[in-house]
Amino acid sequence: MPIMQLARNEILTDVLIDHKSWKNHPNLSALIDIAIERTLVFTQNTHYKEISIYLTSNKIIKSLNNKYRGINKPTNILSFQSEEPHLGDLILSYEYINQELEVYKKEFDAHISHLIIHGLLHLLGINHDDDKDAKAMEEIEIKILKELGYNNPYEID
């Protein structure tokens, strides 16, 4: 299980990969790093020094989703807040995300960036518990994605 550590903009990103298909994307660590950096700059957040990313499978994420959320099925991403200086953990499932890419005709880079931004906003306490919060969160995601050169992920073609 390789661990990549990237020191950028005063936040250390620990990435743990335990599903071989993630390795098919050589620019993945750069995508993650840029999405984190832009989100933290956009939210003007300088409190945290570290974040952990776990790139895994449906089996692992389903188990974690069941254990911590009581939902016995896989999902694309889970977010677990921590305490300063560690921002928290983001856990992503390759199979689930790959299925979304096929079903929704999404591009890998754009979708991974969106998921990292979305998960990071959750770690920062931004949620979508009601329509008003969801709209505000989506607007932040759209603005950051636009800065990164990606289209609005909520627009339907």
Backbone torsions as a table, in degrees:
resi	resn	phi	psi	omega
1	MET	NA	103.5	-178.7
2	PRO	-73.9	146.2	174.7
3	ILE	-119.6	126.9	176.7
4	MET	-107.3	135.2	176.0
5	GLN	-121.5	127.2	-177.9
6	LEU	-123.6	116.7	177.2
7	ALA	-96.2	108.0	-179.3
8	ARG	-141.5	137.4	176.8
9	ASN	45.2	43.7	173.7
10	GLU	64.4	16.9	173.4
11	ILE	-126.2	131.9	179.0
12	LEU	-93.5	126.6	179.7
13	THR	-107.8	113.2	175.6
14	ASP	-95.7	121.0	-179.8
15	VAL	-116.4	121.6	177.3
16	LEU	-111.1	126.6	-179.8
17	ILE	-113.9	123.1	176.6
18	ASP	-128.3	17.2	175.1
19	HIS	-132.1	120.9	-170.0
20	LYS	-58.4	-29.5	-176.8
21	SER	-64.6	-25.7	177.0
22	TRP	-60.1	-29.1	-177.4
23	LYS	-71.3	-8.2	176.5
24	ASN	-74.3	-1.3	-176.0
25	HIS	-123.6	85.9	-173.8
26	PRO	-63.4	-21.4	179.8
27	ASN	-93.8	10.5	-174.6
28	LEU	-59.7	-45.4	-177.8
29	SER	-63.7	-36.2	177.4
30	ALA	-67.6	-40.9	176.7
31	LEU	-58.2	-47.8	-179.5
32	ILE	-61.6	-47.3	-177.3
33	ASP	-61.2	-44.9	-178.9
34	ILE	-66.3	-42.8	179.3
35	ALA	-62.3	-41.4	178.3
36	ILE	-65.4	-48.3	-178.5
37	GLU	-58.0	-49.5	-177.8
38	ARG	-65.0	-36.7	179.4
39	THR	-67.2	-43.5	179.7
40	LEU	-67.0	-37.5	176.2
41	VAL	-66.1	-46.3	-178.8
42	PHE	-60.0	-41.8	-178.3
43	THR	-86.5	1.2	179.8
44	GLN	54.7	42.6	-177.4
45	ASN	-100.3	121.1	179.7
46	THR	-127.0	11.9	-173.9
47	HIS	-79.9	-24.3	-170.2
48	TYR	-106.1	149.1	-176.4
49	LYS	-115.6	-9.9	-175.9
50	GLU	-154.0	147.2	173.8
51	ILE	-141.5	146.8	178.9
52	SER	-114.8	137.0	178.4
53	ILE	-121.9	128.0	179.8
54	TYR	-118.1	112.4	-178.7
55	LEU	-99.2	111.2	-168.0
56	THR	-136.7	-154.4	-173.5
57	SER	-119.7	172.5	175.4
58	ASN	-59.4	-40.5	-177.7
59	LYS	-58.4	-48.2	-178.0
60	ILE	-69.8	-45.9	-176.7
61	ILE	-68.1	-33.4	176.3
62	LYS	-62.8	-43.9	179.1
63	SER	-61.5	-44.6	179.1
64	LEU	-67.7	-40.0	178.7
65	ASN	-62.1	-40.1	178.5
66	ASN	-68.6	-46.6	-176.8
67	LYS	-64.0	-44.3	-172.1
68	TYR	-100.2	-20.1	-178.4
69	ARG	-122.2	-6.2	-179.4
70	GLY	69.9	22.0	179.8
71	ILE	-114.3	112.6	-172.8
72	ASN	-90.4	59.5	175.5
73	LYS	-156.7	159.2	179.0
74	PRO	-73.4	166.1	176.9
75	THR	-146.8	173.7	-178.1
76	ASN	-79.1	-40.8	-177.1
77	ILE	-149.2	144.1	171.3
78	LEU	-122.0	145.6	178.7
79	SER	-123.9	131.8	177.4
80	PHE	-127.3	113.6	179.1
81	GLN	-68.3	155.6	178.1
82	SER	-131.9	-157.5	178.3
83	GLU	-123.7	150.5	179.2
84	GLU	-53.6	139.3	10.1
85	PRO	-90.0	-2.3	-179.5
86	HIS	-87.3	120.8	-177.6
87	LEU	-69.3	-41.5	-179.9
88	GLY	151.1	-165.9	-176.9
89	ASP	-122.5	137.6	171.0
90	LEU	-116.3	130.3	-178.1
91	ILE	-122.5	125.5	-176.8
92	LEU	-122.9	140.7	179.1
93	SER	-102.9	120.9	-179.2
94	TYR	-61.3	-49.7	-176.1
95	GLU	-62.2	-42.5	-179.0
96	TYR	-63.3	-46.3	-179.2
97	ILE	-65.9	-41.9	178.8
98	ASN	-60.9	-38.0	177.0
99	GLN	-64.8	-41.2	177.4
100	GLU	-61.7	-39.6	179.1
101	LEU	-58.8	-43.5	-179.2
102	GLU	-72.2	-47.4	-176.1
103	VAL	-66.3	-43.9	-174.5
104	TYR	-99.3	4.7	178.3
105	LYS	54.8	48.0	-179.9
106	LYS	-97.3	155.7	175.2
107	GLU	-88.6	139.6	-176.6
108	PHE	-54.2	-53.8	-175.8
109	ASP	-58.4	-46.6	-179.0
110	ALA	-64.4	-42.6	-176.7
111	HIS	-69.8	-43.5	177.7
112	ILE	-62.4	-44.3	178.0
113	SER	-58.6	-44.0	179.2
114	HIS	-61.3	-45.9	-179.0
115	LEU	-63.9	-40.9	178.4
116	ILE	-63.7	-45.2	178.2
117	ILE	-60.9	-47.3	-179.5
118	HIS	-59.3	-49.0	-180.0
119	GLY	-63.7	-40.2	179.6
120	LEU	-64.3	-39.9	176.7
121	LEU	-61.5	-38.7	174.7
122	HIS	-60.6	-43.3	179.3
123	LEU	-61.9	-30.6	179.5
124	LEU	-84.5	2.8	175.9
125	GLY	91.7	10.0	178.4
126	ILE	-94.7	126.3	-174.1
127	ASN	-131.5	179.1	-179.8
128	HIS	-131.6	54.0	-177.0
129	ASP	-74.1	-23.6	176.3
130	ASP	-141.3	175.8	-175.4
131	ASP	-60.4	-39.6	-179.4
132	LYS	-64.9	-46.8	178.6
133	ASP	-65.1	-39.7	179.4
134	ALA	-61.8	-44.3	179.6
135	LYS	-62.2	-43.9	-179.8
136	ALA	-64.5	-42.4	179.7
137	MET	-65.2	-43.8	178.7
138	GLU	-60.9	-40.2	179.8
139	GLU	-62.4	-40.7	177.4
140	ILE	-63.7	-47.4	179.8
141	GLU	-58.7	-45.2	-178.6
142	ILE	-61.4	-42.6	-179.5
143	LYS	-65.0	-44.5	179.8
144	ILE	-66.1	-44.2	178.9
145	LEU	-61.5	-38.5	177.7
146	LYS	-62.1	-42.2	176.2
147	GLU	-58.1	-32.7	-179.5
148	LEU	-85.4	-3.2	177.8
149	GLY	90.3	17.7	-178.7
150	TYR	-107.8	153.4	178.6
151	ASN	-76.3	166.3	176.1
152	ASN	-63.0	117.1	-177.3
153	PRO	-73.6	-10.4	-177.9
154	TYR	-94.7	-6.5	176.4
155	GLU	-81.0	135.0	179.4
156	ILE	-98.1	127.9	179.1
157	ASP	-71.7	NA	NA
